Amino acid sequence: MSSRLAGKVAVVTGAASGIGRATVARFVEEGARVVAADLQEEAGRALARELGDAVRFVRCDVSDTASLKAAIDAAPQAFGGLDILFSNAGAVGSIAGVENWDAAAWDATFALLLRAVVAGASYAVPHMKARGGGAIVNTASISALQAGYAPIAYSTAKAGVLHFTRMAATELSAHRIRINAVVPGFIATSIFGGMLGMDAAQSAELARAVAAKSGSANPIGRSGLPADIAEAVLYLASDGAGFVTGTHLTVDGGLTIGPRHAWDPDTPGPMQTALGISREQAKAMREAAARARG
Ligand SMILES: NC(=O)c1ccc[n+]([C@@H]2O[C@H](COP(=O)([O-])OP(=O)(O)OC[C@H]3O[C@@H](n4cnc5c(N)ncnc54)[C@H](O)[C@@H]3O)[C@@H](O)[C@H]2O)c1
């Protein structure tokens, strides 16, 4: 066991599942004490039992600012201070498009994905100033960078998370508080089941299937796992990233390096697609060209 977070106290939201859960475990491994905040009471309590005295579970709805503030204030109450906030709770939210846009659904999605990130930072700052500094990490998404990965409300809110992170760094650097975002790609978690209306058990089953089968979706050739994101969050939260603020770290196995044909030679590119060339034909043409070159 190493100790990159020895003596540190963290709050992690969305801690009962997926990326948040993996991050709580990784933080504890590195010596931190953690307030694990989540809506899901049973799973949150199970995590705290599993990890012992270093973890305190607090039931929290991050969309409710009073509930979020209480979870953040729980860190100094339980462990004597606050050094790290990982604002990570999330769900897919509204799937409406532009034409069937709905104000209430949009507002609820933004309260969860963007307002909670802003409010969380605001509530954490006084505690971090009292410690002489701190680190905030916010979970964005590759859907903040490109179209094609999530609905419009989710993607726009996550883009807001990225720019809020930059803007907040202009103010918080003077207090030695760093703020950065992690940008996950396609990660095998329960979030997809939640979007499909599945219960927790079904969502966990779907996450296991995604973990087993999604390797070919990523240039790097394997599935993205919560632990991959936890490792990046650990870096951004630790003193090793002491000169890093106002930016983001994309952890996506290369998914956003370019369209599929850029990294998968058997996928037809725009010209081949325009000419109606199939994947099989593109592959055969590539192999014939290679043979011709010897
Ligand atoms: N899995 C991916 O591919 C992916 C990609 C990009 C970004 N993300 C983001 O990662 C973050 C974590 O998601 P995940 O993939 O681990 O999914 P997950 O469903 O496994 O975990 C999300 C957690 O957030 C909690 N949560 C949801 N609404 C909440 C609320 N109002 N208050 C408190 N807790 C709440 C859930 O109970 C759950 O425990 C989210 O912000 C998500 O948007 C995920």
Ligand as a Chemical Component Dictionary entry (heavy atoms), coordinates in Angstrom:
data_LIG
# 
_chem_comp.id                   LIG 
_chem_comp.type                 NON-POLYMER 
_chem_comp.pdbx_formal_charge   0 
_chem_comp.three_letter_code    LIG 
# 
loop_
_chem_comp_atom.comp_id 
_chem_comp_atom.atom_id 
_chem_comp_atom.alt_atom_id 
_chem_comp_atom.type_symbol 
_chem_comp_atom.charge 
_chem_comp_atom.model_Cartn_x 
_chem_comp_atom.model_Cartn_y 
_chem_comp_atom.model_Cartn_z 
_chem_comp_atom.pdbx_ordinal 
LIG N1  N1  N 0  -19.944 5.266  -17.658 1  
LIG C1  C1  C 0  -19.601 6.060  -18.639 2  
LIG O1  O1  O 0  -19.392 5.628  -19.798 3  
LIG C2  C2  C 0  -19.432 7.544  -18.378 4  
LIG C3  C3  C 0  -18.839 8.309  -19.391 5  
LIG C4  C4  C 0  -18.672 9.675  -19.188 6  
LIG C5  C5  C 0  -19.063 10.246 -17.986 7  
LIG N2  N2  N 1  -19.650 9.471  -17.018 8  
LIG C6  C6  C 0  -20.030 10.147 -15.786 9  
LIG O2  O2  O 0  -19.441 9.475  -14.695 10 
LIG C7  C7  C 0  -20.169 9.776  -13.514 11 
LIG C8  C8  C 0  -20.396 8.505  -12.742 12 
LIG O3  O3  O 0  -21.259 7.648  -13.479 13 
LIG P1  P1  P 0  -21.043 6.075  -13.610 14 
LIG O4  O4  O 0  -20.760 5.785  -15.026 15 
LIG O5  O5  O -1 -20.107 5.605  -12.557 16 
LIG O6  O6  O 0  -22.535 5.572  -13.356 17 
LIG P2  P2  P 0  -23.214 4.785  -12.141 18 
LIG O7  O7  O 0  -24.656 4.760  -12.442 19 
LIG O8  O8  O 0  -22.521 3.500  -11.920 20 
LIG O9  O9  O 0  -22.919 5.725  -10.889 21 
LIG C9  C9  C 0  -23.559 6.961  -10.717 22 
LIG C10 C10 C 0  -23.856 7.150  -9.239  23 
LIG O10 O10 O 0  -24.414 8.463  -9.053  24 
LIG C11 C11 C 0  -25.485 8.347  -8.138  25 
LIG N3  N3  N 0  -26.428 9.440  -8.315  26 
LIG C12 C12 C 0  -27.251 9.674  -9.367  27 
LIG N4  N4  N 0  -28.012 10.762 -9.133  28 
LIG C13 C13 C 0  -27.648 11.223 -7.905  29 
LIG C14 C14 C 0  -28.076 12.311 -7.104  30 
LIG N5  N5  N 0  -29.047 13.131 -7.515  31 
LIG N6  N6  N 0  -27.490 12.504 -5.913  32 
LIG C15 C15 C 0  -26.519 11.652 -5.473  33 
LIG N7  N7  N 0  -26.088 10.590 -6.175  34 
LIG C16 C16 C 0  -26.647 10.382 -7.376  35 
LIG C17 C17 C 0  -26.117 6.998  -8.443  36 
LIG O11 O11 O 0  -26.910 6.533  -7.360  37 
LIG C18 C18 C 0  -24.886 6.139  -8.710  38 
LIG O12 O12 O 0  -24.413 5.531  -7.533  39 
LIG C19 C19 C 0  -21.434 10.496 -13.973 40 
LIG O13 O13 O 0  -21.284 11.881 -13.783 41 
LIG C20 C20 C 0  -21.495 10.168 -15.446 42 
LIG O14 O14 O 0  -22.209 11.148 -16.159 43 
LIG C21 C21 C 0  -19.822 8.151  -17.197 44 
# 
loop_
_chem_comp_bond.comp_id 
_chem_comp_bond.atom_id_1 
_chem_comp_bond.atom_id_2 
_chem_comp_bond.value_order 
_chem_comp_bond.pdbx_ordinal 
LIG N1  C1  SING 1  
LIG C1  O1  DOUB 2  
LIG C1  C2  SING 3  
LIG C2  C3  SING 4  
LIG C2  C21 DOUB 5  
LIG C3  C4  DOUB 6  
LIG C4  C5  SING 7  
LIG C5  N2  DOUB 8  
LIG N2  C6  SING 9  
LIG N2  C21 SING 10 
LIG C6  O2  SING 11 
LIG C6  C20 SING 12 
LIG O2  C7  SING 13 
LIG C7  C8  SING 14 
LIG C7  C19 SING 15 
LIG C8  O3  SING 16 
LIG O3  P1  SING 17 
LIG P1  O4  DOUB 18 
LIG P1  O5  SING 19 
LIG P1  O6  SING 20 
LIG O6  P2  SING 21 
LIG P2  O7  DOUB 22 
LIG P2  O8  SING 23 
LIG P2  O9  SING 24 
LIG O9  C9  SING 25 
LIG C9  C10 SING 26 
LIG C10 O10 SING 27 
LIG C10 C18 SING 28 
LIG O10 C11 SING 29 
LIG C11 N3  SING 30 
LIG C11 C17 SING 31 
LIG N3  C12 SING 32 
LIG N3  C16 SING 33 
LIG C12 N4  DOUB 34 
LIG N4  C13 SING 35 
LIG C13 C14 SING 36 
LIG C13 C16 DOUB 37 
LIG C14 N5  SING 38 
LIG C14 N6  DOUB 39 
LIG N6  C15 SING 40 
LIG C15 N7  DOUB 41 
LIG N7  C16 SING 42 
LIG C17 O11 SING 43 
LIG C17 C18 SING 44 
LIG C18 O12 SING 45 
LIG C19 O13 SING 46 
LIG C19 C20 SING 47 
LIG C20 O14 SING 48 
# 
